[in-house]
Amino acid sequence: MKWYDWLAGHLHATTRNSTVDNYLLFKEGEGYNAQKLYESERLLRRMPFINRVNISVSDTDSGKDSVDVVVKVLDSWSLKPRMSYSGSKIGLGVTDENVLGLGHTFDFLYRNDSKERQNYVLGSYTAYNLFGSYINAQILGERDFSRNERINFNIRRDFFSPLTKWAGGFSFDYFMRNVLLPIGTDTTYPEVQIKAYSQDMWGGYQIPVSSDTREKVSSNIAVIGRFQNYQYKDSPEIDKYKYFNSYNSFLMSVGFIRRNFSVQRNIFQYDLPEDIAYGNSVNFTTGALSRSNNVKPYVGISASYGSFTKLGYFTLKAQFGRFFNENSRNRESFRLDGTYFTNLIDWKFAKVRHFFSPTLALGNPQHNYSYIDRINLSSPDEFPVYNSDYIGTKKLVLRYQLQLFIDKTWKNFHFSPYLTVAAGWLGMPDDKLLSTKQILR
């Protein structure tokens, strides 16, 4: 055995049998359900510590009244070093996506700016599927180069499958940061420091549309309630729009969801099966926001549709919401998101896919109603120069990705490089969206 094989074997933590067992939706002795087998396989396949999984029924001599189910998994390499360099900034970090074989994730990143003598630190620990309950818990701490701080703790159980009955979650968030404060139509804003605490609680129940237990469950009606408490400490005195005022909100929603999955290969990973969701949904939301002794009713609607066609796969999601008892031009918001990717195309030396993903958001003309509901350009990874404090009231982002799957291998390694391009426009109330300055990455 080579020394590097020996080292890799000792650095890698093999997934424990109990970790895999906790993801199985079927139990010994219960009735056979093909959907539970597929859903168990899909849920394992989406975890970062699993490379391949196969759940199948084997021939058995135990009798006609029972079957044997065989579960085979192949681990992914879970220990990933991180390194970055840009100008005067250098970063080092590590991510372990299978701590002690439990399927938990530990992430740490440290960056240093030698020119400005500043440091950036990020650390998080995520425990997935605690005790087989499909409850995930995470704690995260971050301090950036500008000494902005954030601490987050959350615990949640999502509607992870059409078979899921109940879901819910709680999160606590604290952040301290210097932000730009809109105080007029001028695009130059003063910088102020804010501190905020928030608690977010939600819970829901999912009801299958079909009452026949022998049928595959793909359609559900979901009922969800949510309460949020957002508190600002020491709001800036120059905040004349009450941009940083504390508030409470309560929302209730009822939605219909039809969801199926198609197993495809060569979407983002080389020759690995990936589960692509398709179907449709419609959701109605109502509630109220209490702020500065005023209660404002809210109504919203959202709908989505996704499907495979002869030209590839596409999905669209539209959302519209409105607060009442407000100026008619101040309280409406609209957002449209879409994704399209082509079928696999043969370029002789490689197979390729093209991805397109636009986002359109039209928000409150009065600079947005709160700090967390502001419209920024996009995520920091997409436009790193323009952080989340560059705000507007409307935006358009166009994204493109070229994904290649190289046919040839090197020492049994497969390669799937990709190229991404994003262009964005961010506008204020008096700006025409496409006439604002374009940002390209």
C-alpha positions as CSV (number, residue, x, y, z in Angstrom):
1,M,0.0,0.0,0.0
2,K,1.3,3.4,-1.0
3,W,1.8,5.9,1.9
4,Y,-0.7,8.3,0.5
5,D,-3.3,5.5,0.3
6,W,-2.6,4.7,3.9
7,L,-2.9,8.4,4.9
8,A,-6.1,8.9,3.0
9,G,-7.6,5.8,4.6
10,H,-6.8,7.1,8.1
11,L,-8.0,10.7,7.4
12,H,-11.3,9.6,5.9
13,A,-14.1,8.7,8.4
14,T,-16.3,5.9,7.1
15,T,-20.0,6.5,7.3
16,R,-21.5,4.5,10.2
17,N,-24.2,2.0,9.5
18,S,-26.4,3.7,12.1
19,T,-26.1,7.0,10.1
20,V,-27.3,5.3,6.9
21,D,-30.1,3.4,8.8
22,N,-31.4,6.7,10.1
23,Y,-32.1,7.9,6.6
24,L,-34.3,4.9,5.7
25,L,-38.0,5.6,5.7
26,F,-38.9,1.9,5.8
27,K,-38.5,-0.3,8.8
28,E,-38.1,-4.1,9.3
29,G,-41.5,-5.8,9.5
30,E,-43.7,-3.2,7.9
31,G,-45.5,-3.5,4.6
32,Y,-43.6,-3.1,1.4
33,N,-43.7,0.4,-0.1
34,A,-41.8,1.1,-3.3
35,Q,-42.0,4.8,-2.9
36,K,-40.4,4.6,0.6
37,L,-37.4,2.7,-1.0
38,Y,-37.0,5.4,-3.7
39,E,-37.4,8.3,-1.3
40,S,-34.8,6.7,1.1
41,E,-32.4,6.4,-1.8
42,R,-33.0,10.0,-3.0
43,L,-32.5,11.4,0.5
44,L,-29.2,9.6,1.0
45,R,-28.1,10.6,-2.5
46,R,-28.5,14.3,-1.8
47,M,-26.2,14.2,1.2
48,P,-22.6,15.5,0.6
49,F,-21.0,12.5,2.3
50,I,-22.6,9.9,-0.1
51,N,-21.2,9.4,-3.6
52,R,-23.5,6.6,-4.7
53,V,-26.3,4.7,-3.2
54,N,-28.5,1.8,-4.4
55,I,-31.5,0.3,-2.6
56,S,-33.0,-2.7,-4.2
57,V,-35.1,-5.8,-3.5
58,S,-33.2,-9.1,-3.6
59,D,-34.4,-12.6,-4.2
60,T,-35.2,-14.2,-0.9
61,D,-35.9,-17.7,0.4
62,S,-37.7,-16.4,3.5
63,G,-41.1,-16.9,2.0
64,K,-43.7,-15.2,-0.2
65,D,-44.8,-12.9,2.6
66,S,-41.6,-10.9,2.9
67,V,-38.7,-9.4,0.9
68,D,-35.1,-8.6,1.6
69,V,-34.0,-5.0,0.9
70,V,-30.3,-4.5,0.2
71,V,-28.8,-1.0,0.8
72,K,-25.4,-0.3,-0.8
73,V,-23.6,3.1,-0.3
74,L,-20.3,4.4,-1.5
75,D,-18.7,7.3,0.6
76,S,-17.6,10.6,-0.8
77,W,-14.3,12.0,0.2
78,S,-15.5,14.4,2.9
79,L,-12.4,16.3,4.1
80,K,-11.9,19.3,1.9
81,P,-9.1,21.9,2.4
82,R,-9.8,25.4,1.2
83,M,-7.3,28.0,0.0
84,S,-7.8,31.3,-1.7
85,Y,-5.5,34.2,-2.8
86,S,-6.5,37.6,-4.1
87,G,-4.1,40.6,-4.0
88,S,-3.3,41.2,-0.3
89,K,-5.9,38.6,0.9
90,I,-5.1,35.0,1.6
91,G,-7.5,32.5,3.0
92,L,-7.2,29.0,4.6
93,G,-9.9,26.7,5.7
94,V,-11.2,23.2,6.0
95,T,-14.6,21.5,5.5
96,D,-15.4,18.1,6.9
97,E,-18.8,16.8,5.6
98,N,-18.8,13.6,7.6
99,V,-17.5,14.3,11.1
100,L,-16.7,11.0,12.8
101,G,-18.9,9.2,10.3
102,L,-22.0,10.8,11.6
103,G,-22.9,12.7,8.5
104,H,-22.4,16.1,10.2
105,T,-20.6,19.0,8.7
106,F,-17.9,21.2,10.2
107,D,-16.8,24.3,8.3
108,F,-14.0,26.8,9.2
109,L,-12.5,29.6,7.1
110,Y,-9.9,32.2,8.0
111,R,-8.8,35.0,5.7
112,N,-6.2,37.7,6.3
113,D,-5.8,41.0,4.5
114,S,-2.2,42.0,5.0
115,K,-2.6,45.4,3.4
116,E,-5.4,46.6,5.6
117,R,-4.4,44.4,8.6
118,Q,-7.9,42.9,8.8
119,N,-9.1,39.3,9.5
120,Y,-12.2,37.3,8.5
121,V,-13.3,34.3,10.5
122,L,-16.3,31.9,9.8
123,G,-17.1,28.8,11.6
124,S,-20.2,26.5,11.6
125,Y,-21.3,23.1,12.7
126,T,-24.4,21.4,11.2
127,A,-25.9,18.2,12.6
128,Y,-28.1,16.5,10.0
129,N,-31.0,14.1,10.8
130,L,-30.6,14.0,14.6
131,F,-31.5,10.6,15.9
132,G,-33.2,9.7,12.6
133,S,-35.8,12.4,13.1
134,Y,-34.8,14.4,10.0
135,I,-34.3,17.4,12.2
136,N,-31.3,19.5,11.3
137,A,-29.5,21.8,13.7
138,Q,-26.8,24.4,13.0
139,I,-24.7,26.9,14.9
140,L,-22.7,29.6,13.0
141,G,-20.5,32.5,13.8
142,E,-18.9,35.0,11.5
143,R,-16.8,38.2,11.7
144,D,-15.8,39.9,8.5
145,F,-13.0,42.3,7.5
146,S,-15.2,45.3,8.6
147,R,-15.7,43.8,12.1
148,N,-19.3,43.1,11.3
149,E,-20.5,40.1,13.4
150,R,-23.2,37.5,13.0
151,I,-24.3,34.6,15.2
152,N,-27.0,32.2,14.2
153,F,-28.6,29.1,15.7
154,N,-31.3,27.2,13.9
155,I,-33.1,23.9,14.2
156,R,-35.6,22.8,11.6
157,R,-37.4,19.9,10.0
158,D,-38.4,20.6,6.4
159,F,-41.0,19.0,4.1
160,F,-38.1,16.8,2.8
161,S,-40.4,14.3,1.0
162,P,-43.9,14.0,-0.4
163,L,-44.4,11.4,2.4
164,T,-43.6,14.0,5.2
165,K,-46.4,14.8,7.5
166,W,-45.1,17.6,9.7
167,A,-42.4,20.2,9.5
168,G,-41.2,23.2,11.6
169,G,-38.3,25.1,12.8
170,F,-36.9,27.8,15.1
171,S,-34.0,30.2,14.5
172,F,-32.2,32.8,16.5
173,D,-30.1,35.4,14.7
174,Y,-27.9,38.2,16.0
175,F,-25.9,40.6,13.9
176,M,-23.9,43.8,14.3
177,R,-22.8,45.6,11.2
178,N,-22.2,49.0,9.6
179,V,-24.8,49.6,6.9
180,L,-25.8,52.3,4.5
181,L,-28.9,54.2,5.6
182,P,-31.3,55.5,2.9
183,I,-32.4,59.1,4.0
184,G,-33.3,60.6,0.6
185,T,-33.3,60.2,-3.1
186,D,-29.5,60.8,-3.2
187,T,-27.6,57.6,-3.9
188,T,-24.9,58.6,-1.4
189,Y,-26.0,57.2,2.0
190,P,-24.4,57.8,5.4
191,E,-23.0,54.7,7.3
192,V,-24.5,53.7,10.6
193,Q,-24.0,50.8,13.0
194,I,-26.9,48.6,13.9
195,K,-27.5,45.6,16.2
196,A,-30.4,43.3,15.6
197,Y,-31.9,40.2,17.2
198,S,-34.5,38.0,15.6
199,Q,-36.5,34.9,16.5
200,D,-38.3,33.0,13.8
201,M,-40.7,30.1,14.5
202,W,-42.8,28.1,12.0
203,G,-44.6,24.9,11.8
204,G,-46.7,23.1,9.2
205,Y,-48.6,19.9,8.4
206,Q,-48.9,18.2,5.0
207,I,-51.9,16.2,3.9
208,P,-51.8,13.8,1.0
209,V,-54.5,14.4,-1.6
210,S,-55.0,10.7,-2.3
211,S,-56.5,8.7,0.6
212,D,-55.4,5.3,-1.0
213,T,-52.3,4.1,0.9
214,R,-51.4,1.9,-2.0
215,E,-51.0,4.8,-4.4
216,K,-47.8,6.8,-4.8
217,V,-48.0,10.1,-2.9
218,S,-47.0,13.0,-5.2
219,S,-49.7,15.7,-4.3
220,N,-50.2,17.3,-0.9
221,I,-52.0,20.2,0.7
222,A,-49.7,22.0,3.2
223,V,-50.8,24.3,6.0
224,I,-48.1,26.4,7.6
225,G,-48.0,29.1,10.3
226,R,-45.1,31.4,11.0
227,F,-44.2,34.0,13.7
228,Q,-41.2,36.4,13.5
229,N,-39.9,38.8,16.1
230,Y,-37.3,41.3,14.9
231,Q,-35.7,43.7,17.4
232,Y,-33.3,46.5,16.7
233,K,-31.1,47.8,19.5
234,D,-30.2,51.5,19.5
235,S,-31.7,52.5,16.1
236,P,-29.9,55.4,14.4
237,E,-31.5,58.8,15.2
238,I,-31.2,60.0,11.6
239,D,-33.4,57.1,10.4
240,K,-36.4,59.3,9.3
241,Y,-38.0,56.5,7.3
242,K,-38.0,54.2,10.4
243,Y,-36.0,51.8,8.4
244,F,-34.6,50.1,11.5
245,N,-37.8,49.9,13.6
246,S,-38.5,46.6,15.4
247,Y,-41.6,44.6,14.3
248,N,-43.5,41.3,14.7
249,S,-45.2,39.4,12.0
250,F,-47.6,36.5,11.8
251,L,-48.4,34.6,8.6
252,M,-50.6,31.6,7.6
253,S,-50.4,29.9,4.3
254,V,-52.2,27.1,2.5
255,G,-50.7,25.5,-0.6
256,F,-51.1,22.7,-3.1
257,I,-48.0,20.9,-4.1
258,R,-47.6,18.3,-6.8
259,R,-44.0,17.1,-6.8
260,N,-42.2,14.3,-8.7
261,F,-38.5,13.5,-9.3
262,S,-36.6,12.3,-12.3
263,V,-33.2,10.6,-12.0
264,Q,-30.8,12.2,-14.4
265,R,-27.0,12.0,-15.0
266,N,-24.4,14.6,-15.9
267,I,-26.3,17.6,-14.6
268,F,-23.7,19.0,-12.2
269,Q,-21.7,15.9,-11.3
270,Y,-19.8,13.5,-13.7
271,D,-21.9,10.4,-14.4
272,L,-23.6,10.5,-11.0
273,P,-27.4,10.1,-10.7
274,E,-29.1,13.3,-9.6
275,D,-32.8,13.8,-8.6
276,I,-34.5,16.7,-10.5
277,A,-37.8,17.9,-9.1
278,Y,-40.7,18.8,-11.4
279,G,-44.4,19.5,-11.0
280,N,-46.4,22.5,-9.9
281,S,-47.6,24.4,-6.8
282,V,-49.8,27.3,-5.8
283,N,-49.7,28.9,-2.4
284,F,-51.9,31.5,-0.7
285,T,-50.5,33.5,2.3
286,T,-52.3,35.9,4.7
287,G,-51.2,37.6,7.9
288,A,-50.2,40.9,9.5
289,L,-47.2,42.9,10.4
290,S,-47.1,44.9,13.7
291,R,-44.7,47.9,13.7
292,S,-44.7,51.2,15.6
293,N,-48.2,50.4,17.1
294,N,-49.6,49.9,13.6
295,V,-50.9,46.6,12.3
296,K,-50.8,46.1,8.5
297,P,-52.7,43.2,6.9
298,Y,-50.8,41.2,4.2
299,V,-51.9,39.0,1.4
300,G,-49.7,37.1,-1.0
301,I,-49.8,34.4,-3.7
302,S,-47.1,32.3,-5.3
303,A,-47.1,29.7,-8.0
304,S,-44.4,27.5,-9.6
305,Y,-44.2,25.1,-12.5
306,G,-41.4,22.8,-13.7
307,S,-41.2,20.2,-16.5
308,F,-39.0,18.3,-18.9
309,T,-39.5,19.0,-22.6
310,K,-37.8,17.9,-25.8
311,L,-35.5,21.0,-25.5
312,G,-34.5,20.3,-21.9
313,Y,-35.7,21.2,-18.4
314,F,-37.3,24.5,-17.2
315,T,-38.9,25.8,-14.0
316,L,-40.6,29.1,-13.2
317,K,-41.7,30.6,-9.9
318,A,-43.7,33.8,-9.5
319,Q,-44.5,35.6,-6.2
320,F,-46.7,38.6,-5.5
321,G,-47.5,40.2,-2.2
322,R,-49.2,43.3,-0.9
323,F,-49.6,45.1,2.5
324,F,-52.9,47.0,3.0
325,N,-53.6,50.3,4.8
326,E,-50.7,51.8,2.9
327,N,-50.0,54.1,0.0
328,S,-50.9,52.1,-3.1
329,R,-47.4,52.5,-4.7
330,N,-45.5,51.6,-1.5
331,R,-46.6,48.2,-0.5
332,E,-46.6,45.8,-3.5
333,S,-43.8,43.5,-4.4
334,F,-43.2,41.0,-7.2
335,R,-40.5,38.4,-7.9
336,L,-40.0,36.1,-10.8
337,D,-37.3,33.3,-10.9
338,G,-36.6,30.8,-13.6
339,T,-34.1,28.1,-14.5
340,Y,-33.5,26.3,-17.8
341,F,-30.9,23.8,-18.9
342,T,-30.5,22.0,-22.2
343,N,-30.2,18.4,-23.0
344,L,-26.7,16.9,-23.0
345,I,-24.8,18.0,-26.1
346,D,-21.9,16.2,-27.6
347,W,-18.9,18.3,-28.4
348,K,-16.7,15.3,-29.3
349,F,-14.1,15.9,-26.6
350,A,-16.8,16.5,-23.9
351,K,-20.5,16.4,-23.1
352,V,-21.9,19.8,-22.2
353,R,-25.0,21.5,-20.9
354,H,-26.1,25.2,-21.0
355,F,-27.8,26.7,-17.9
356,F,-29.8,29.9,-17.9
357,S,-31.3,31.5,-14.7
358,P,-32.9,34.9,-14.6
359,T,-34.3,36.8,-11.6
360,L,-36.6,39.8,-11.7
361,A,-37.6,41.6,-8.5
362,L,-39.8,44.7,-8.1
363,G,-40.0,46.0,-4.6
364,N,-41.2,48.9,-2.4
365,P,-40.4,52.3,-4.0
366,Q,-39.8,53.7,-0.5
367,H,-36.3,52.0,-0.2
368,N,-37.9,48.7,1.1
369,Y,-39.7,48.3,4.3
370,S,-37.0,46.8,6.6
371,Y,-33.3,46.0,6.5
372,I,-33.8,42.3,6.1
373,D,-36.4,42.8,3.3
374,R,-34.2,45.1,1.3
375,I,-33.4,44.3,-2.3
376,N,-29.7,43.8,-2.9
377,L,-28.1,42.7,-6.1
378,S,-27.5,39.1,-5.3
379,S,-25.4,36.8,-3.1
380,P,-21.9,37.8,-2.2
381,D,-20.4,34.9,-4.2
382,E,-22.1,36.2,-7.4
383,F,-21.1,39.8,-7.2
384,P,-18.5,40.0,-4.4
385,V,-17.5,43.6,-5.1
386,Y,-21.1,44.8,-4.5
387,N,-22.1,43.6,-1.0
388,S,-25.6,43.3,0.4
389,D,-25.6,47.0,1.5
390,Y,-25.8,48.1,-2.1
391,I,-29.6,48.3,-2.2
392,G,-32.3,49.4,-4.6
393,T,-36.0,48.9,-5.2
394,K,-35.9,46.7,-8.3
395,K,-33.4,44.4,-9.9
396,L,-32.7,42.1,-12.8
397,V,-30.0,39.4,-12.8
398,L,-29.2,37.2,-15.7
399,R,-27.0,34.1,-15.1
400,Y,-25.4,31.7,-17.5
401,Q,-23.4,28.5,-16.8
402,L,-21.5,26.2,-19.2
403,Q,-21.0,22.8,-17.7
404,L,-18.6,20.4,-19.3
405,F,-18.0,16.7,-18.7
406,I,-14.6,15.8,-20.2
407,D,-14.6,12.3,-21.9
408,K,-10.9,11.5,-21.1
409,T,-9.6,10.7,-17.6
410,W,-6.3,11.2,-15.9
411,K,-5.2,8.6,-13.4
412,N,-8.9,7.5,-13.0
413,F,-9.9,11.1,-12.3
414,H,-12.9,12.6,-14.2
415,F,-13.1,16.3,-14.8
416,S,-16.2,18.5,-15.1
417,P,-15.1,22.1,-15.3
418,Y,-17.6,24.9,-15.6
419,L,-17.8,28.6,-16.6
420,T,-20.3,31.1,-15.1
421,V,-21.3,34.6,-16.2
422,A,-23.7,36.9,-14.4
423,A,-25.0,40.3,-15.4
424,G,-27.1,42.5,-13.0
425,W,-29.0,45.7,-12.9
426,L,-30.1,47.4,-9.7
427,G,-32.3,50.5,-9.7
428,M,-33.9,53.1,-7.5
429,P,-37.5,54.4,-7.8
430,D,-36.8,57.0,-10.5
431,D,-34.5,54.8,-12.5
432,K,-35.4,52.8,-15.5
433,L,-34.1,49.3,-14.7
434,L,-32.1,48.6,-17.9
435,S,-30.8,52.1,-18.1
436,T,-29.0,51.8,-14.7
437,K,-25.3,50.8,-14.7
438,Q,-24.8,47.2,-15.6
439,I,-22.7,45.0,-13.4
440,L,-21.0,42.0,-15.0
441,R,-19.2,39.1,-13.5
